[in-house]
Amino acid sequence: MYGTVFRMKAKPGKEAALVESFRKWEKERKPKVPGAVASFVLKSDKGSGEFLGVAVFADKASYTANAQDPEQDKWYRQLRALLQYDPEWNDGEYVIAMTA
């Protein structure tokens, strides 16, 4: 599996819109994205508008294909408008995956 761990900070008053943007991606976009496995977004207890998350894809090829899709770019640009600065992305291969 392959994906990213990310950190982003919402503009003041935009936290709910940011969460809704991710919900919309899960509902509308994920079913159309080959290789999309899972995603998790955590709202930090710091109360600073900071969010952390992970996106998991079946492999690097499906991750890259999604990143290059114009529909993904459109979604990202809408998300970016809600953020104080560009997200921090940490891409790589998941070497261990455990679930309950």
C-alpha positions as MATLAB code, in Angstrom:
seq = 'MYGTVFRMKAKPGKEAALVESFRKWEKERKPKVPGAVASFVLKSDKGSGEFLGVAVFADKASYTANAQDPEQDKWYRQLRALLQYDPEWNDGEYVIAMTA';
ca = [
       0.000    0.000    0.000;
       1.033    3.575   -0.616;
      -0.176    7.001    0.449;
       0.476   10.105    2.441;
       0.396   11.471    5.957;
      -0.556   15.127    5.965;
      -0.829   18.166    8.193;
      -2.902   21.230    7.388;
      -4.279   24.265    9.169;
      -7.718   25.681    8.442;
      -8.327   29.388    8.179;
     -10.194   30.746   11.206;
     -13.868   29.829   10.957;
     -13.266   27.296    8.136;
     -12.838   24.100   10.182;
     -16.384   22.828    9.509;
     -16.028   23.545    5.786;
     -12.731   21.651    5.729;
     -14.339   18.607    7.381;
     -17.233   18.800    4.925;
     -14.782   18.903    2.023;
     -13.276   15.586    3.153;
     -16.745   14.082    3.672;
     -17.671   15.125    0.153;
     -14.501   13.485   -1.203;
     -15.378   10.223    0.571;
     -18.950   10.239   -0.696;
     -18.558   11.556   -4.235;
     -14.988   11.060   -5.353;
     -13.668    7.951   -3.595;
     -16.050    5.558   -5.418;
     -14.590    6.815   -8.717;
     -10.929    6.551   -7.691;
      -9.377    3.165   -8.498;
      -7.113    1.974   -5.706;
      -8.428    4.320   -2.991;
      -8.442    2.225    0.189;
      -8.981    4.451    3.229;
      -8.537    7.875    4.701;
      -8.563    9.282    8.207;
      -8.626   12.920    9.285;
      -7.950   13.973   12.871;
      -8.809   17.389   14.290;
      -6.122   18.312   16.782;
      -7.121   18.862   20.410;
      -4.902   21.948   20.354;
      -7.893   23.928   19.093;
      -5.689   25.677   16.582;
      -7.476   24.609   13.402;
      -4.811   21.985   12.788;
      -5.776   18.728   11.080;
      -3.701   15.601   10.546;
      -4.600   12.746    8.280;
      -3.652    9.756    6.221;
      -4.691    8.623    2.774;
      -4.170    5.006    1.782;
      -4.081    3.645   -1.765;
      -3.544    0.128   -3.059;
      -0.233    1.114   -4.649;
       1.885    4.033   -5.793;
       0.461    3.888   -9.321;
      -3.114    4.452   -8.117;
      -1.956    7.214   -5.748;
      -0.111    8.965   -8.563;
      -3.017    8.555  -10.996;
      -5.345   10.220   -8.492;
      -2.886   13.054   -7.887;
      -2.744   13.715  -11.638;
      -6.516   13.574  -12.188;
      -8.035   16.987  -13.074;
     -11.034   16.223  -10.822;
      -8.675   15.724   -7.879;
      -6.974   19.016   -8.710;
     -10.358   20.755   -8.722;
     -11.217   19.287   -5.310;
      -7.779   20.203   -3.940;
      -8.063   23.821   -5.093;
     -11.370   24.142   -3.226;
      -9.774   22.588   -0.147;
      -6.709   24.838   -0.412;
      -8.934   27.925   -0.286;
      -9.915   26.857    3.259;
      -6.308   26.599    4.471;
      -3.904   29.119    5.950;
      -0.978   27.680    3.982;
      -0.095   24.725    1.775;
      -0.452   21.331    3.451;
       2.586   19.345    4.510;
       2.600   16.030    2.623;
       4.691   13.000    3.589;
       4.299   10.386    0.848;
       5.518    6.830    1.127;
       4.905    3.109    1.259;
       2.950    1.709    4.197;
       5.086   -1.142    5.513;
       2.761   -2.251    8.326;
      -1.028   -2.045    8.466;
      -2.944   -3.184   11.545;
      -6.629   -2.933   12.270;
      -8.717   -4.046   15.224;
];
